[in-house]
Amino acid sequence: MQKLKQCPFCGGEAEYRQYGNEHVGVTKSSVICRSCATQQVHKWKKYKYDLEFIRQKTVDGWNRRVRD
């Protein structure tokens, strides 16, 4: 599992959130900053993707935005 980088705007800690589960499907996943509430949201067709794929794509999207 890949670690979330800090928020690109305030440097705050980021948190992964997932709406749904393996039984009903995932309709949305996001990463949100706990300090300034900046978030990146991904919407999914709940029947198409597995949970690890969704988590990885969401985390990858967030981490690409952060400057090293």
C-alpha positions as CSV (number, residue, x, y, z in Angstrom):
1,M,0.0,0.0,0.0
2,Q,1.3,3.4,-1.0
3,K,1.6,6.1,1.6
4,L,-0.3,9.4,1.1
5,K,1.8,12.5,0.7
6,Q,1.1,15.7,2.6
7,C,-1.4,18.3,1.3
8,P,0.2,20.4,-1.6
9,F,-1.4,23.6,-0.3
10,C,-1.0,23.6,3.5
11,G,1.3,20.6,4.2
12,G,-1.4,18.9,6.4
13,E,-2.0,15.2,6.8
14,A,-4.1,13.5,4.2
15,E,-6.8,10.8,4.8
16,Y,-8.3,8.3,2.3
17,R,-12.0,7.9,2.3
18,Q,-14.2,5.3,0.5
19,Y,-17.9,5.4,0.0
20,G,-19.3,1.8,-0.3
21,N,-17.8,-1.6,0.2
22,E,-17.2,-4.9,-1.5
23,H,-20.8,-5.9,-1.1
24,V,-22.6,-2.9,-2.5
25,G,-19.7,-1.5,-4.6
26,V,-17.8,1.7,-4.3
27,T,-19.4,4.7,-5.8
28,K,-16.8,7.3,-4.8
29,S,-13.4,7.5,-3.2
30,S,-11.4,10.6,-2.1
31,V,-8.4,11.9,-0.3
32,I,-9.0,14.9,2.0
33,C,-6.6,17.1,3.9
34,R,-7.4,17.1,7.6
35,S,-6.2,20.7,8.0
36,C,-7.6,22.7,5.1
37,A,-10.2,20.2,3.7
38,T,-8.8,20.2,0.2
39,Q,-9.9,17.0,-1.5
40,Q,-9.6,15.0,-4.6
41,V,-12.6,12.9,-5.5
42,H,-12.9,10.0,-7.9
43,K,-16.3,8.6,-8.9
44,W,-16.7,4.9,-9.9
45,K,-19.2,2.6,-11.6
46,K,-19.7,0.4,-8.6
47,Y,-19.7,-2.9,-10.5
48,K,-16.4,-2.4,-12.5
49,Y,-13.5,-2.2,-10.1
50,D,-12.0,-4.0,-7.2
51,L,-11.3,-2.2,-3.9
52,E,-7.5,-2.3,-4.1
53,F,-7.6,-0.9,-7.7
54,I,-9.8,2.0,-6.5
55,R,-7.6,2.8,-3.5
56,Q,-4.4,2.7,-5.6
57,K,-5.8,5.0,-8.3
58,T,-7.1,7.5,-5.8
59,V,-3.8,7.6,-3.8
60,D,-1.8,7.9,-7.0
61,G,-3.9,10.8,-8.1
62,W,-3.3,12.6,-4.8
63,N,0.4,11.9,-4.7
64,R,1.0,13.2,-8.2
65,R,-0.2,16.7,-7.1
66,V,2.3,17.0,-4.3
67,R,5.7,18.7,-5.1
68,D,8.7,16.8,-3.7
